[in-house]
Amino acid sequence: MTNFVLVAGTWLGAWAWDEVAAELRSAGHGVHATTLTGLAEKQGVPAGQQTHVQDIVGEVERLDLRDVVLVGHSYAGIPVGQAAVRIGDRLRRVVLMDANVAVDGESFLSGWPSDQVRAAIEENDGFWPPLTAGDYADQGLTDEQITRIVDGCTPHPGGTLTEPAVMARPLSEVPGTYVKCLLDGDEPWGAAAELLKSERWALVNMDTGHWPMFSQPRELAAILHQSVARE
């Protein structure tokens, strides 16, 4: 049985995957939505980048999961990518969902103007404050979905955003799928574009915004199912 380990991006916890998880379970998969340290029900706890990597690796090992598909959304692509190369033959596939790509020595904030984010972390006791409702406009979300996201978000531990990834080998060496959400940009860029040059990686587009687990959960679950069904 395929075991999907689902990890959401900044400010979110396992709760963000409720609808997607239900769809995947109905298709016969094992589903393990994971909350990273410092977020949601684990909020307020300081964490670094390697804390989040260990959260994921530890969940796989604790449950003795095999045939694992690691799914990382947005920021979570960085700890998921590191975990993918650490769990060895337990891994079946990586799915990065409009996500940052783990590159050895690079952090979440590498490669884009981040002074404003760094200042916000410093001003908020080491945590990055969540977005406001207006920031979710034009992302294919209903008002109800936006309210649900805003109400559920918690501040994100800043150390996880500034500390570098540690990759024993490139992510291009493991099989993967990159899901690009078109309302958040027409095509992958930077490290994601480089990753997709690998013969082991495939690109799938979704006509929605950056949070498809809310805007199109059924369609996203179908893509996740198909990512392994077509192997």
Sequence and secondary structure as in RCSB ss.txt:
>XXXX:A:sequence
MTNFVLVAGTWLGAWAWDEVAAELRSAGHGVHATTLTGLAEKQGVPAGQQTHVQDIVGEVERLDLRDVVLVGHSY
AGIPVGQAAVRIGDRLRRVVLMDANVAVDGESFLSGWPSDQVRAAIEENDGFWPPLTAGDYADQGLTDEQITRIV
DGCTPHPGGTLTEPAVMARPLSEVPGTYVKCLLDGDEPWGAAAELLKSERWALVNMDTGHWPMFSQPRELAAILH
QSVARE
>XXXX:A:secstr
  EEEEE  TT  GGGGHHHHHHHHHTT EEEEE  TBSGGGBT    HHHHHHHHHHHHHHTT  SEEEEEEGG
GHHHHHHHHHHSGGGEEEEEEES     BT  TTTTS  HHHHHHHHHTTTEE    GGGGTTSS  HHHHHHHH
HH   EETHHHHS B  SS GGGS EEEEEEGGG SS  THHHHHTTSTTEEEEEESS S HHHHSHHHHHHHHH
HHHHT 
